[in-house]
Amino acid sequence: MILKGKAWKFGNDINTDEIIPAKCLVSVDPKVLGENCMDGIIPGFSKKISSGDIIVGGKNFGCGSSREHAPLAIKGCGISCVIADSFARIFYRNSINIGLPIFECPEAAKSIEEGDEVEADASTGFIRNLTKNKKYQAKPMPAFMQELIEAGGLMKWVVKKK
């Protein structure tokens, strides 16, 4: 699965309330949540992005509340994946469970700048900054997690396995 889009850069410790403000938790529909994605930092973010764009974060991306609304909002607004220096543990797991590809790669997170064109391969973990002609290797994702991402998340994987 190759993901390609423009990078939107965020800093360290982006928490789940910034990704989807608590006042916007009126639904579990990814599209509804996506309309308010990242509103805690960039109001109107979902209207500024193009489908397939990529979020690049710093350390501890997705910290805070354990609710899965944050990765649902990211996926629902059309972001194809998140690349970060590191992820909060529960955010990481929730992202895999809902089928949002995420890549932990400190070198890429540091080097990629806002607006760079980026390509990420969910199968190999290779990330390419097409603007700067640089290549990075994300920490390998276990095979069973790649399978969950490919299926579109845990529930779709379970249905597929029946």
Solvent accessible surface area in square Angstrom, and as a share of the most:
residue,aa,sasa,rsa
1,M,79,0.35
2,I,100,0.51
3,L,21,0.10
4,K,111,0.47
5,G,7,0.07
6,K,78,0.33
7,A,0,0.00
8,W,25,0.09
9,K,65,0.27
10,F,13,0.06
11,G,43,0.42
12,N,91,0.47
13,D,78,0.41
14,I,14,0.07
15,N,45,0.23
16,T,2,0.01
17,D,69,0.36
18,E,53,0.24
19,I,0,0.00
20,I,0,0.00
21,P,19,0.12
22,A,62,0.48
23,K,171,0.72
24,C,15,0.09
25,L,50,0.25
26,V,120,0.69
27,S,31,0.20
28,V,107,0.62
29,D,63,0.32
30,P,51,0.32
31,K,144,0.61
32,V,52,0.30
33,L,0,0.00
34,G,1,0.01
35,E,105,0.47
36,N,39,0.20
37,C,0,0.00
38,M,0,0.00
39,D,36,0.19
40,G,44,0.42
41,I,62,0.31
42,I,44,0.22
43,P,100,0.63
44,G,26,0.25
45,F,0,0.00
46,S,24,0.15
47,K,171,0.72
48,K,114,0.48
49,I,21,0.11
50,S,71,0.46
51,S,105,0.68
52,G,17,0.16
53,D,6,0.03
54,I,0,0.00
55,I,0,0.00
56,V,0,0.00
57,G,0,0.00
58,G,13,0.12
59,K,116,0.49
60,N,56,0.29
61,F,0,0.00
62,G,3,0.03
63,C,24,0.15
64,G,64,0.62
65,S,43,0.28
66,S,63,0.41
67,R,57,0.21
68,E,79,0.35
69,H,37,0.17
70,A,0,0.00
71,P,0,0.00
72,L,24,0.12
73,A,0,0.00
74,I,0,0.00
75,K,73,0.31
76,G,12,0.12
77,C,21,0.12
78,G,22,0.21
79,I,5,0.03
80,S,23,0.15
81,C,0,0.00
82,V,0,0.00
83,I,0,0.00
84,A,0,0.00
85,D,31,0.16
86,S,34,0.22
87,F,19,0.08
88,A,17,0.13
89,R,199,0.72
90,I,78,0.40
91,F,6,0.02
92,Y,53,0.20
93,R,86,0.31
94,N,18,0.09
95,S,0,0.00
96,I,0,0.00
97,N,38,0.19
98,I,23,0.12
99,G,6,0.06
100,L,1,0.01
101,P,10,0.07
102,I,2,0.01
103,F,11,0.04
104,E,36,0.16
105,C,4,0.03
106,P,61,0.38
107,E,111,0.50
108,A,0,0.00
109,A,5,0.04
110,K,174,0.74
111,S,26,0.17
112,I,0,0.00
113,E,96,0.43
114,E,95,0.43
115,G,40,0.38
116,D,10,0.05
117,E,64,0.29
118,V,0,0.00
119,E,34,0.15
120,A,0,0.00
121,D,28,0.14
122,A,15,0.12
123,S,58,0.37
124,T,70,0.40
125,G,7,0.07
126,F,78,0.33
127,I,0,0.00
128,R,103,0.38
129,N,0,0.00
130,L,54,0.27
131,T,84,0.49
132,K,67,0.29
133,N,136,0.70
134,K,100,0.43
135,K,121,0.51
136,Y,8,0.03
137,Q,88,0.39
138,A,2,0.01
139,K,121,0.51
140,P,118,0.74
141,M,30,0.14
142,P,62,0.39
143,A,81,0.63
144,F,114,0.47
145,M,22,0.10
146,Q,51,0.23
147,E,72,0.32
148,L,6,0.03
149,I,7,0.04
150,E,99,0.44
151,A,21,0.16
152,G,22,0.21
153,G,2,0.02
154,L,60,0.30
155,M,139,0.62
156,K,127,0.54
157,W,73,0.25
158,V,55,0.32
159,V,104,0.60
160,K,142,0.60
161,K,115,0.49
162,K,200,0.85
